[in-house]
């Protein structure tokens, strides 16, 4: 009897080991595109539950010396488009004075990295020139067509199952973000609008990527939890963000360019999105990669990327917000696969100075360059000195 029990027990143990071995083998033999799921679990479980994806992309500056901001937004659009978002759900704010600017060495083309791929082609012109305003931006977020002034009329007409991605890039200061037309965007006004959007019940979750100096001050202590909003910023509340791919630095833009092509935080998240399968990469994984690249090896040429709001949302896949390029289906995120850091970068507030310095260096007769620079510096300083309360004198 005892021998019988022992025999049955050994048989059961053998069966369990065999089943577990087969299950392990099944996991180990997964395709490369499924490796991340093996390591991190089934990260694609929510893919089928995606509602409509919406994207609002804002370049808050004008002038050729601020080339990088509109280049950032154009690059972001190309990522959304390749990811499967429809133009009707992508809303672009950009002054649109760069591509055909007389200073642009490649007329009708905008590049965001030294390799020179055009990111301007096909970009919708929803809100341009004097239509790039705080009022229009907030109306678009709220889906309020009656509050618009000019433009295409597109708004975030979202429903309760939809996800929203917002990306803003420009100059900033404590509690304030620049815009090419007065007034500027103040933290209190933005947070109040986000609260209104949440109260309307017209989105499932919202992700906000923000590139600006002191960008952490827009959300720190102001963005409450419970709004289903996850935000990351290029810098903390007290430091500058950085331009990259600048003349005289490495890597440099093509020699005919006398301006920075991009911003360090923005380039980090976009170049990561360009090469990975965003159906498996999470917001958290991208946050850590971007944070590591933007700190720039702990040199003086970097900033501290921060995250705010409902940080538990960072467990979700990027695909849920910005789609994923089918060409990257076999390129899963691997923690060791880090993009290279820039060896040098330029403080956002000095990037315009660099542009005019290079112009004057190569063309000493360019007296108007410095006059334009002085005007732009006065504008930047007014953004930096504006109190977060939004005093009218700061416009």
Number of C-alpha atoms within 10 A of each C-alpha: 6 7 8 9 10 11 12 12 12 12 12 12 11 11 12 12 12 12 11 11 12 12 12 11 11 10 15 12 11 13 9 12 17 21 20 20 17 12 11 11 12 12 19 16 10 13 14 8 10 14 17 19 25 26 28 22 23 27 30 28 26 22 18 20 23 25 26 31 31 34 28 29 28 26 27 25 26 19 21 25 19 16 20 15 21 14 17 12 19 24 26 26 25 29 23 19 17 24 21 14 14 11 14 19 16 16 12 13 17 26 23 27 25 16 10 14 12 17 22 22 12 11 18 18 15 18 24 20 16 14 21 28 25 22 16 22 23 21 20 20 22 21 19 16 15 8 14 20 16 13 16 15 17 20 24 24 17 22 14 14 15 21 22 25 23 19 21 22 29 26 28 32 28 22 26 29 31 27 25 22 17 15 18 23 25 23 23 18 16 21 16 14 16 19 16 15 19 20 11 12 12 20 25 18 20 24 24 19 20 26 29 31 30 25 33 28 22 28 24 17 10 16 22 15 12 10 19 17 25 22 23 24 30 32 28 23 20 15 20 25 32 28 29 31 26 27 23 15 15 13 16 19 24 16 10 11 19 25 29 30 30 28 30 30 30 30 24 23 19 17 16 20 25 19 18 22 26 28 25 28 27 21 24 18 19 22 19 14 19 27 24 22 25 30 23 21 13 12 12 12 21 30 28 23 24 20 22 20 22 19 16 12 18 18 13 21 26 23 25 26 27 27 21 28 21 15 13 16 17 15 19 21 23 13 11 7 10 13 14 10 17 20 14 21 27 24 21 22 20 12 23 26 18 21 23 22 18 17 19 16 11 11 11 11 10 13 11 11 17 15 12 14 19 15 10 18 16 11 16 18 14 18 23 21 14 22 17 18 12 18 11 11 9 15 16
